[in-house]
Amino acid sequence: MLNLSGKRALVTGIANNRSIAWGIAQQLAQGGAELGITYLPDEKGRFEKKVKELVEPLNPTLFLPCNVEDEAQVEETFAQVKENWGKLDILIHCLAFANKDDLVGDFSNLSRDGFQTALNISAYSLTRLAKAAKPLMTEGGSIVTLTYLGGVRVISNYNVMGIAKAALEMSVRYLAAELGPQNIRVNAISAGPIRTLASSAVGGILDMIHHVENIAPLRRTVTQTEVGNTAAFLCSDLASGITGQIIYVDAGYEIMGL
Ligand code: NAD
Protein backbone atom coordinates (compact mmCIF):
# COMPACT_ATOMS: atom_id res chain seq x y z
CA MET A 1 0.00 0.00 0.00
CA LEU A 2 1.22 3.47 -0.83
CA ASN A 3 1.64 5.29 2.44
CA LEU A 4 3.25 8.70 2.82
CA SER A 5 2.01 9.44 6.33
CA GLY A 6 4.68 10.96 8.55
CA LYS A 7 6.51 12.28 5.49
CA ARG A 8 7.05 15.99 4.94
CA ALA A 9 7.05 17.13 1.33
CA LEU A 10 8.14 20.46 -0.14
CA VAL A 11 6.44 21.05 -3.50
CA THR A 12 7.65 23.75 -5.92
CA GLY A 13 6.07 24.83 -9.19
CA ILE A 14 2.35 25.28 -8.58
CA ALA A 15 1.10 28.22 -10.67
CA ASN A 16 -2.55 27.20 -11.18
CA ASN A 17 -4.88 24.21 -11.34
CA ARG A 18 -3.33 23.01 -14.60
CA SER A 19 0.18 22.80 -13.13
CA ILE A 20 1.75 19.35 -13.01
CA ALA A 21 2.93 20.25 -9.49
CA TRP A 22 -0.73 20.66 -8.49
CA GLY A 23 -1.44 17.10 -9.67
CA ILE A 24 1.57 15.92 -7.67
CA ALA A 25 0.62 17.86 -4.50
CA GLN A 26 -2.87 16.36 -4.56
CA GLN A 27 -1.57 12.80 -4.87
CA LEU A 28 1.05 13.33 -2.13
CA ALA A 29 -1.67 14.67 0.17
CA GLN A 30 -3.91 11.73 -0.67
CA GLY A 31 -1.04 9.43 0.33
CA GLY A 32 -0.94 11.15 3.72
CA ALA A 33 2.09 13.46 3.31
CA GLU A 34 2.26 16.80 5.10
CA LEU A 35 2.81 19.53 2.52
CA GLY A 36 4.89 22.66 2.21
CA ILE A 37 4.21 24.73 -0.89
CA THR A 38 6.47 27.29 -2.54
CA TYR A 39 5.34 29.75 -5.16
CA LEU A 40 7.04 32.21 -7.50
CA PRO A 41 6.39 35.67 -6.02
CA ASP A 42 5.48 38.56 -8.30
CA GLU A 43 5.32 42.29 -7.54
CA LYS A 44 1.55 42.50 -7.25
CA GLY A 45 1.22 39.34 -5.16
CA ARG A 46 -1.19 37.79 -7.67
CA PHE A 47 0.54 34.39 -7.78
CA GLU A 48 0.63 34.24 -3.99
CA LYS A 49 -3.13 34.85 -3.67
CA LYS A 50 -4.07 32.43 -6.46
CA VAL A 51 -1.83 29.61 -5.30
CA LYS A 52 -2.81 30.09 -1.65
CA GLU A 53 -6.50 29.73 -2.49
CA LEU A 54 -5.85 26.70 -4.66
CA VAL A 55 -3.78 24.75 -2.13
CA GLU A 56 -5.86 25.61 0.95
CA PRO A 57 -7.91 22.36 0.85
CA LEU A 58 -4.65 20.38 1.15
CA ASN A 59 -3.83 22.15 4.44
CA PRO A 60 -0.15 22.91 3.78
CA THR A 61 1.75 23.67 6.97
CA LEU A 62 4.30 25.78 5.08
CA PHE A 63 3.58 28.32 2.33
CA LEU A 64 6.66 30.20 1.15
CA PRO A 65 7.87 32.46 -1.69
CA CYS A 66 10.78 30.92 -3.56
CA ASN A 67 12.18 32.31 -6.77
CA VAL A 68 14.99 29.85 -7.53
CA GLU A 69 17.04 32.66 -9.11
CA ASP A 70 17.14 34.39 -5.73
CA GLU A 71 19.75 32.90 -3.36
CA ALA A 72 18.25 34.64 -0.32
CA GLN A 73 14.81 33.16 -0.99
CA VAL A 74 16.22 29.66 -1.47
CA GLU A 75 18.12 29.93 1.81
CA GLU A 76 15.10 31.33 3.66
CA THR A 77 12.86 28.54 2.30
CA PHE A 78 15.05 25.81 3.71
CA ALA A 79 15.65 27.75 6.94
CA GLN A 80 11.88 27.76 7.39
CA VAL A 81 11.71 24.01 6.66
CA LYS A 82 14.38 23.40 9.29
CA GLU A 83 12.74 25.65 11.87
CA ASN A 84 9.19 24.37 11.41
CA TRP A 85 9.67 20.74 10.40
CA GLY A 86 13.17 19.86 11.59
CA LYS A 87 13.55 17.43 8.67
CA LEU A 88 12.51 16.95 5.06
CA ASP A 89 11.52 13.68 3.35
CA ILE A 90 10.36 14.72 -0.10
CA LEU A 91 11.35 17.48 -2.52
CA ILE A 92 9.36 18.04 -5.70
CA HIS A 93 11.18 20.16 -8.30
CA CYS A 94 8.54 20.97 -10.89
CA LEU A 95 9.55 24.24 -12.52
CA ALA A 96 11.12 25.54 -15.69
CA PHE A 97 11.45 28.75 -17.64
CA ALA A 98 12.82 29.97 -20.96
CA ASN A 99 12.16 33.19 -22.85
CA LYS A 100 9.25 32.68 -25.24
CA ASP A 101 11.38 33.86 -28.20
CA ASP A 102 13.77 30.98 -27.53
CA LEU A 103 10.96 28.40 -27.81
CA VAL A 104 10.23 28.90 -31.48
CA GLY A 105 12.16 29.07 -34.75
CA ASP A 106 15.84 28.48 -35.41
CA PHE A 107 17.71 27.01 -32.45
CA SER A 108 20.93 28.75 -33.52
CA ASN A 109 19.34 32.16 -32.81
CA LEU A 110 19.63 31.42 -29.10
CA SER A 111 21.37 34.24 -27.22
CA ARG A 112 23.90 33.79 -24.42
CA ASP A 113 21.41 35.35 -22.00
CA GLY A 114 18.60 33.10 -23.18
CA PHE A 115 20.79 30.05 -22.70
CA GLN A 116 21.83 31.14 -19.21
CA THR A 117 18.29 31.97 -18.09
CA ALA A 118 16.85 28.64 -19.23
CA LEU A 119 19.70 26.54 -17.84
CA ASN A 120 19.84 28.47 -14.56
CA ILE A 121 16.13 28.26 -13.74
CA SER A 122 15.28 24.92 -15.33
CA ALA A 123 18.38 22.82 -14.60
CA TYR A 124 20.77 24.36 -12.07
CA SER A 125 17.91 24.98 -9.64
CA LEU A 126 17.54 21.22 -9.06
CA THR A 127 21.12 20.98 -7.85
CA ARG A 128 20.75 24.12 -5.73
CA LEU A 129 17.57 22.87 -4.05
CA ALA A 130 19.07 19.39 -3.56
CA LYS A 131 22.11 20.94 -1.86
CA ALA A 132 19.80 22.77 0.55
CA ALA A 133 17.63 19.67 1.12
CA LYS A 134 20.55 17.29 1.74
CA PRO A 135 21.27 18.21 5.39
CA LEU A 136 17.54 18.14 6.19
CA MET A 137 16.93 14.67 4.75
CA THR A 138 18.29 13.03 7.88
CA GLU A 139 16.10 9.93 7.54
CA GLY A 140 16.71 9.49 3.83
CA GLY A 141 14.53 11.11 1.23
CA SER A 142 13.16 11.31 -2.27
CA ILE A 143 13.73 14.08 -4.79
CA VAL A 144 11.63 14.11 -7.96
CA THR A 145 11.96 16.45 -10.93
CA LEU A 146 10.08 16.80 -14.20
CA THR A 147 11.62 16.40 -17.62
CA TYR A 148 10.53 15.92 -21.24
CA LEU A 149 11.55 13.83 -24.24
CA GLY A 150 12.89 17.01 -25.89
CA GLY A 151 15.95 16.61 -23.66
CA VAL A 152 16.81 13.37 -25.47
CA ARG A 153 15.46 13.87 -29.00
CA VAL A 154 14.94 16.91 -31.20
CA ILE A 155 11.38 18.21 -30.83
CA SER A 156 10.40 21.22 -32.98
CA ASN A 157 10.47 24.51 -31.08
CA TYR A 158 11.51 22.94 -27.78
CA ASN A 159 15.00 24.31 -28.56
CA VAL A 160 16.83 25.67 -25.50
CA MET A 161 14.52 23.82 -23.12
CA GLY A 162 15.80 20.59 -24.68
CA ILE A 163 19.34 21.58 -23.68
CA ALA A 164 18.09 22.44 -20.18
CA LYS A 165 16.30 19.09 -19.84
CA ALA A 166 19.44 17.20 -20.99
CA ALA A 167 21.39 19.01 -18.25
CA LEU A 168 18.60 18.31 -15.77
CA GLU A 169 18.55 14.58 -16.54
CA MET A 170 22.30 14.31 -16.13
CA SER A 171 22.05 16.28 -12.88
CA VAL A 172 19.59 13.63 -11.65
CA ARG A 173 22.25 10.95 -12.20
CA TYR A 174 25.08 12.88 -10.53
CA LEU A 175 22.85 13.80 -7.57
CA ALA A 176 21.61 10.21 -7.23
CA ALA A 177 25.21 8.97 -7.11
CA GLU A 178 26.21 11.54 -4.50
CA LEU A 179 23.14 11.29 -2.26
CA GLY A 180 22.52 7.54 -2.48
CA PRO A 181 24.77 6.65 0.51
CA GLN A 182 22.46 8.92 2.61
CA ASN A 183 19.47 6.94 1.28
CA ILE A 184 18.28 9.98 -0.65
CA ARG A 185 16.86 8.89 -3.99
CA VAL A 186 16.73 11.23 -6.99
CA ASN A 187 14.56 10.53 -10.02
CA ALA A 188 12.89 12.33 -12.90
CA ILE A 189 9.51 11.81 -14.50
CA SER A 190 9.48 12.41 -18.23
CA ALA A 191 5.88 13.46 -18.82
CA GLY A 192 4.04 13.49 -22.14
CA PRO A 193 2.82 16.91 -23.34
CA ILE A 194 0.10 18.45 -21.17
CA ARG A 195 -1.51 21.90 -21.63
CA THR A 196 -0.17 24.17 -18.88
CA LEU A 197 1.05 27.75 -18.54
CA ALA A 198 4.66 26.70 -19.23
CA SER A 199 3.89 24.38 -22.14
CA SER A 200 1.75 27.04 -23.87
CA ALA A 201 4.97 29.05 -24.30
CA VAL A 202 6.35 26.29 -26.56
CA GLY A 203 5.42 26.96 -30.20
CA GLY A 204 2.86 24.43 -31.52
CA ILE A 205 2.09 22.65 -28.23
CA LEU A 206 -1.43 21.72 -29.38
CA ASP A 207 -0.04 20.07 -32.51
CA MET A 208 2.41 18.15 -30.31
CA ILE A 209 -0.45 16.90 -28.15
CA HIS A 210 -2.51 15.82 -31.18
CA HIS A 211 0.50 14.01 -32.65
CA VAL A 212 0.97 12.07 -29.41
CA GLU A 213 -2.74 11.20 -29.37
CA ASN A 214 -2.35 9.63 -32.82
CA ILE A 215 0.92 7.78 -32.24
CA ALA A 216 1.28 6.81 -28.56
CA PRO A 217 0.41 3.17 -27.76
CA LEU A 218 -2.38 4.36 -25.44
CA ARG A 219 -3.63 6.79 -28.18
CA ARG A 220 -3.79 9.72 -25.80
CA THR A 221 -1.56 11.94 -23.76
CA VAL A 222 -1.41 11.90 -19.96
CA THR A 223 -3.00 13.84 -17.10
CA GLN A 224 -1.51 15.75 -14.19
CA THR A 225 -3.04 13.10 -11.91
CA GLU A 226 -1.22 10.28 -13.70
CA VAL A 227 2.07 12.14 -13.29
CA GLY A 228 1.12 12.82 -9.66
CA ASN A 229 0.49 9.12 -9.04
CA THR A 230 3.94 8.23 -10.34
CA ALA A 231 5.54 10.96 -8.24
CA ALA A 232 3.73 9.68 -5.13
CA PHE A 233 5.00 6.16 -5.91
CA LEU A 234 8.58 7.43 -6.38
CA CYS A 235 8.36 9.28 -3.05
CA SER A 236 7.04 6.24 -1.21
CA ASP A 237 8.85 3.26 0.26
CA LEU A 238 7.39 1.18 -2.61
CA ALA A 239 10.13 2.75 -4.78
CA SER A 240 12.92 2.20 -2.24
CA GLY A 241 15.15 0.50 -4.83
CA ILE A 242 14.79 3.14 -7.56
CA THR A 243 17.22 6.03 -7.98
CA GLY A 244 18.90 7.94 -10.79
CA GLN A 245 16.14 7.02 -13.23
CA ILE A 246 14.10 8.82 -15.85
CA ILE A 247 10.59 7.30 -15.69
CA TYR A 248 8.42 7.94 -18.75
CA VAL A 249 4.79 8.79 -18.02
CA ASP A 250 3.82 9.50 -21.61
CA ALA A 251 1.23 6.91 -22.66
CA GLY A 252 4.15 4.97 -24.19
CA TYR A 253 5.08 7.55 -26.84
CA GLU A 254 8.82 7.27 -26.16
CA ILE A 255 9.08 3.67 -27.45
CA MET A 256 7.70 4.45 -30.90
CA GLY A 257 9.77 4.59 -34.06
CA LEU A 258 8.05 4.30 -37.42
P1 NAD B 1 3.47 25.42 -15.04
O1 NAD B 1 3.55 26.71 -15.78
O2 NAD B 1 2.20 25.11 -14.36
O3 NAD B 1 4.65 25.28 -14.00
C1 NAD B 1 5.90 25.88 -14.17
C2 NAD B 1 6.26 26.48 -12.83
O4 NAD B 1 7.57 27.01 -12.85
C3 NAD B 1 5.32 27.64 -12.43
O5 NAD B 1 4.71 27.34 -11.19
C4 NAD B 1 6.26 28.82 -12.28
O6 NAD B 1 5.88 29.69 -11.25
C5 NAD B 1 7.57 28.10 -11.95
N1 NAD B 1 8.75 28.94 -12.15
C6 NAD B 1 9.19 29.54 -13.28
N2 NAD B 1 10.30 30.27 -13.01
C7 NAD B 1 10.56 30.11 -11.68
C8 NAD B 1 11.56 30.61 -10.81
N3 NAD B 1 12.51 31.46 -11.24
N4 NAD B 1 11.52 30.23 -9.50
C9 NAD B 1 10.56 29.40 -9.03
N5 NAD B 1 9.58 28.90 -9.83
C10 NAD B 1 9.59 29.26 -11.13
O7 NAD B 1 3.82 24.30 -16.14
P2 NAD B 1 4.09 22.72 -16.02
O8 NAD B 1 3.90 22.21 -17.40
O9 NAD B 1 3.30 22.14 -14.92
O10 NAD B 1 5.64 22.64 -15.70
C11 NAD B 1 6.20 21.96 -14.59
C12 NAD B 1 7.40 21.13 -15.01
O11 NAD B 1 6.95 20.06 -15.85
C13 NAD B 1 8.43 21.89 -15.82
O12 NAD B 1 9.73 21.44 -15.43
C14 NAD B 1 8.14 21.43 -17.24
O13 NAD B 1 9.26 21.55 -18.09
C15 NAD B 1 7.79 19.99 -16.97
N6 NAD B 1 7.10 19.28 -18.05
C16 NAD B 1 5.97 19.79 -18.59
C17 NAD B 1 5.34 19.11 -19.62
C18 NAD B 1 4.09 19.66 -20.24
O14 NAD B 1 3.74 19.28 -21.36
N7 NAD B 1 3.35 20.52 -19.58
C19 NAD B 1 5.87 17.91 -20.10
C20 NAD B 1 7.04 17.40 -19.52
C21 NAD B 1 7.65 18.11 -18.51
Residues whose N, C-alpha, C, O or C-beta is under 5 A from the ligand:
A	BS01	NAD	G13 I14 A15 R18 S19 I20 A21 L40 C66 N67 V68 E69 C94 L95 A96 F97 I121 L146 T147 Y148 A191 G192 P193 I194 T196 L197 A198 S199
